Amino acid sequence: MAPSSDPVTAPLPDAAPANWVDRHAPLAMRPWLKLGRLDRPTGIWLLMLPAWQGIALAGAMRGTWPDARLLVLFAIGATLMRAAGCAFNDIVDRDIDARVARTRDRPVASGHINVRGAWTFLVACALASLVILLSLNLLCLWLGLASLALVAAYPFMKRITWWPQAWLGLTFNWGALMGFAAALGGPSAALSVALVAGAGAAGTSLALVTPTLPWPALLLYASGVFWTLGYDTIYAVQDIEDDALAGVKSSARRLGRAAPRAVFGFYAASLALALAAGWMGGLGLPFLPLAALFGAHLARQALRLKIDDPARALVLFRSNAVAGLLLFAALVAGHWRG
């Protein structure tokens, strides 16, 4: 497929004009950085923040600060896995992307990176993520492996359901469960696997106790699912006309003029579930004012959303990095019970 323009030297439509990739990265690296969406960091924040929230909730339930080491590891892991997921999405959607104005200049759709190169990039990112995953506990490893089914299915959802945004919610917020699980501690998955393998080689059996996830972690995950359903519906407003021409389904197309009201409802459910997670987790009162700010931020987005204003929709979508940080801060503050 011939390139439709030159994404090497020009910012992509949904990237900030002054993003660091187009300003500072070497020309040869730009298509690869854009394949991993490193010119559009909002998605990294939205994948990372549920994990940070899970880590913060686990710490708050114990009355401690979130583990700084885990925050760093999940930040790196989110960057790598988001890059891998975007590459997979672009491989699967390359023909659809070529017919949508906002996506036709992406590196695979435009022909600047071929499919084989995109697969190589994907595998490299996934293997680097696996190294991080093996340093966490066994429950976190199982959750990480289970998430691959959600990631693999996501690009196909827009072909079979009007609610691919709900599936993205299930996928993007899996980190809340993984972050909480990692914060429970225990031996690394690599060590656990080695111990089991060693016991098997010696002709003995070794039973490893794997912790389970409590209700507050599950409620936080559910809160994130509705949060993503809201903000990705806002994001999909940008593509309503092109999606209709390409035959792509989305919650924004399904809801039409009712989208702002529906987003308000999704966000209300997200706030209610986050409050329930804090209550069942026994968090202290400092959790509440910051959680209220999280809710106010979401309400403002829903009230400002206009179905015929795609530029505003992109601005509102990007603001969810701030919303997610507010909930993270609320969960951190909840460790104070005095």
Buried (B, 14 or more C-beta within 10 A) or exposed (E): EEBBEEBBEEBBBBBBEEBEBBEEBEEEEBBBBBBBBBBBBBBBBBBBBBBBBBBBBBBBBEBEEBBEEBBEBBBBBBBBBBBBBBBBBBBBBBEBBBBBEBBBBBBBBBEBBEEEBBEEBBEBBBEBBBEBBBBBBBBBBBBBEEBEEBBEBBBEBBEEBBBBBBBBBBBBBBBBBBBBBBBBEBBBBBBBBEEBEEBEEEEEEEEBEBEEBBEBBBBBBBBBBBBBBBBBBBBBBBBBEBBEEBEBBBBBBBBEEEBBEBBBBBBBBBBBBBBBBBEBBEBBEBBBEBBBBBBEBBBBBBEBBEBEBBEBBBEBBBBBBEBBBBBBBBBBBBBEEE
